[in-house]
Amino acid sequence: MPYFLSGLLNGHSEVDFSMDVTIKNVIYDLEENKVDFGLVSVLPEHLDLNTLPLIKNKRSLGTPAFKEYSLENKDQITDTNFDWITKD
């Protein structure tokens, strides 16, 4: 996220930017009007918010691509030897 905002932040030093990735804190800050906007994947139903969908929320499941997987060889697993299933 900071990468996408770097142009704005570099051009406007008066902007105070902080980022919290804990959903509970983001919702609390929205409830208490401590932030100007929050980015969440699931909207809190109890708040009256103006919303703008940014991207589709894709969910992915990864499983080891090799059959010999066990906890003993978990250090051999990387994102390149995973089978990925993606759902839009």
HUSUL-V576504 format. One record per backbone hydrogen bond with DSSP energy under -0.5 kcal/mol. CO is the residue of the C=O (numbers start at 0). NH is the residue of the N-H. E is the energy in kcal/mol with one decimal. If there is no record, write none. Layout:
{{CO;NH;E} {CO;NH;E}}
//
This chain:
{{0;3;-0.5} {0;4;-1.2} {1;5;-0.7} {2;5;-0.9} {4;8;-2.8} {5;9;-2.8} {6;10;-1.6} {7;11;-1.1} {11;14;-1.9} {14;16;-0.7} {20;22;-0.7} {21;24;-0.6} {21;25;-2.1} {22;26;-2.5} {23;27;-2.1} {24;28;-2.6} {25;29;-2.0} {26;30;-2.6} {27;31;-2.4} {28;33;-2.9} {28;34;-0.8} {29;32;-1.1} {37;39;-0.6} {43;46;-1.1} {46;48;-1.0} {48;50;-0.5} {55;57;-1.1} {58;86;-2.8} {60;84;-2.4} {62;82;-2.9} {65;68;-0.9} {69;72;-1.1} {70;73;-1.1} {72;75;-1.9} {73;76;-1.4} {77;80;-1.0} {78;81;-0.6} {80;64;-2.7} {81;83;-0.5} {82;62;-2.0} {84;60;-2.6} {86;58;-2.2}}
//
